[in-house]
Amino acid sequence: MPKTSSLQVQGRDRAGKGAARATRRGGLVPAVIYGGNQDATLIALEPKILTALMHDPAFKTNIFEVEIGGKKQRTMAMDVQLDPVSDKPIHADFRRIEKDTLVRVPVPVRFHNEGASPGIKVGGVLNIVRHDVEVRARPDDLPDHIDVDLTGLKIGDSVHISAVTLPAGVKPTIARDFTICTIAPPTVMTVEEETPAAGAAAATPAEGAAAPAAGAAAPAAGAAAAKGAAAPKAAAAAAPAKKK
């Protein structure tokens, strides 16, 4: 059953963008109540109260009683517009509801017994396809959440909406048997590290290759030295020839 709570609001006299901006400058969030074969009612509410309500996962399934001009109205939150920069609420839409009103709302999904899933025990991952399920029902028949039991699920198993028991009068808006979650195989990246032996083996050829280069340089130096030694002998041999 949905939770019913009172919501403190203030009435507004004027509609339009200018009036809405004036309401925000006054520190309140402009809002409107529509539906129920009645004219729209302009209201304003405290931003802190609206922000706190929005953090409730069952925000759109709860029923809010709003009193305006001494008359109480049962409403449900339909939409909240947020500032694109600050993410603060700047406008809200509420809908009047009667006992037989049919509404379409998203109901949050809760997953239970992960420890009883063999697939998760061996390293599988719970892959959530839908965090909420949109249903159609009367406001008083709406559940505040949908339970999904993971007991016995192995890797590769999945849970479809047909396996979930919904309260009487509550039906999903999607006709096909869609998937809510699956147990996916573990995704582990293995990195092969270079062993010290392999590193040493790779270093040995490099050192050995450097040795011949040094050895090749030595003969070249020896050849240059021999050439230098031969030059004085040639000069000495040429000198006596000039005296004769």
QUIPE-V203148 format. One record per residue. N is the residue number from 1. RES is the residue in one letter. PHI is phi as a letter, one per 30 degrees, with the letter a starting at -180 (* if undefined). PSI is psi in whole degrees, -180 to 180 (999 if undefined). Layout:
n	res	phi	psi
N	RES	PHI	PSI
N	RES	PHI	PSI
//
This chain:
n	res	phi	psi
1	M	*	140
2	P	d	155
3	K	d	137
4	T	c	129
5	S	b	159
6	S	d	144
7	L	b	119
8	Q	d	124
9	V	b	169
10	Q	b	146
11	G	d	153
12	R	b	147
13	D	c	-34
14	R	c	148
15	A	c	172
16	G	j	166
17	K	d	-40
18	G	d	-43
19	A	d	-37
20	A	d	-41
21	R	d	-38
22	A	d	-37
23	T	d	-43
24	R	d	-36
25	R	d	-27
26	G	d	3
27	G	i	16
28	L	b	164
29	V	c	120
30	P	d	146
31	A	a	170
32	V	b	145
33	I	c	126
34	Y	b	174
35	G	j	-177
36	G	i	25
37	N	h	36
38	Q	b	163
39	D	d	154
40	A	d	142
41	T	c	127
42	L	d	129
43	I	b	172
44	A	b	148
45	L	b	164
46	E	d	133
47	P	d	-34
48	K	d	-39
49	I	d	-45
50	L	d	-41
51	T	d	-42
52	A	d	-40
53	L	d	-36
54	M	d	-26
55	H	d	-7
56	D	d	123
57	P	e	-26
58	A	c	26
59	F	e	-43
60	K	d	-1
61	T	c	-11
62	N	d	157
63	I	c	131
64	F	c	126
65	E	c	118
66	V	c	129
67	E	c	120
68	I	b	124
69	G	i	34
70	G	i	4
71	K	c	130
72	K	c	140
73	Q	b	136
74	R	d	127
75	T	b	164
76	M	b	145
77	A	d	129
78	M	c	-42
79	D	a	149
80	V	b	125
81	Q	c	136
82	L	c	150
83	D	d	131
84	P	d	-18
85	V	c	-51
86	S	c	-13
87	D	i	19
88	K	d	147
89	P	d	135
90	I	b	-12
91	H	a	149
92	A	b	146
93	D	c	129
94	F	b	151
95	R	b	134
96	R	d	142
97	I	b	147
98	E	c	179
99	K	d	-38
100	D	c	13
101	T	d	133
102	L	c	130
103	V	b	155
104	R	c	116
105	V	b	151
106	P	d	132
107	V	c	126
108	P	d	150
109	V	c	136
110	R	c	135
111	F	c	132
112	H	b	159
113	N	i	47
114	E	d	-33
115	G	d	-17
116	A	c	10
117	S	c	114
118	P	e	-35
119	G	d	-40
120	I	d	-34
121	K	d	-34
122	V	c	13
123	G	j	2
124	G	d	161
125	V	c	134
126	L	d	111
127	N	c	107
128	I	d	115
129	V	d	-39
130	R	b	120
131	H	d	-19
132	D	b	161
133	V	b	125
134	E	d	130
135	V	b	164
136	R	b	128
137	A	a	173
138	R	d	148
139	P	e	-40
140	D	d	-12
141	D	c	-7
142	L	d	135
143	P	d	153
144	D	d	-14
145	H	a	168
146	I	c	129
147	D	c	135
148	V	b	122
149	D	c	126
150	L	c	7
151	T	e	130
152	G	i	-1
153	L	d	132
154	K	c	172
155	I	d	130
156	G	j	-14
157	D	d	157
158	S	b	159
159	V	c	124
160	H	c	165
161	I	d	-26
162	S	d	-21
163	A	d	-1
164	V	c	134
165	T	c	116
166	L	c	152
167	P	d	160
168	A	d	136
169	G	i	-1
170	V	c	124
171	K	b	141
172	P	d	149
173	T	d	-18
174	I	c	128
175	A	d	-33
176	R	d	165
177	D	d	80
178	F	d	161
179	T	d	138
180	I	c	-43
181	C	a	164
182	T	b	162
183	I	c	107
184	A	c	152
185	P	d	156
186	P	d	145
187	T	c	96
188	V	c	126
189	M	c	122
190	T	c	128
191	V	c	123
192	E	d	121
193	E	c	146
194	E	d	128
195	T	d	154
196	P	e	-38
197	A	d	-42
198	A	d	-37
199	G	d	-40
200	A	d	-40
201	A	d	-36
202	A	d	-31
203	A	d	-30
204	T	d	-47
205	P	d	-34
206	A	d	-41
207	E	d	-41
208	G	d	-34
209	A	d	-30
210	A	d	-28
211	A	d	-47
212	P	e	-35
213	A	d	-42
214	A	d	-40
215	G	d	-36
216	A	d	-31
217	A	d	-33
218	A	d	-49
219	P	e	-36
220	A	d	-41
221	A	d	-39
222	G	d	-39
223	A	d	-39
224	A	d	-37
225	A	d	-41
226	A	d	-37
227	K	d	-39
228	G	d	-36
229	A	d	-31
230	A	d	-27
231	A	d	-46
232	P	d	-38
233	K	d	-40
234	A	d	-39
235	A	d	-39
236	A	d	-36
237	A	d	-31
238	A	d	-25
239	A	d	-50
240	P	e	-31
241	A	d	-31
242	K	d	-34
243	K	d	-41
244	K	d	999
//
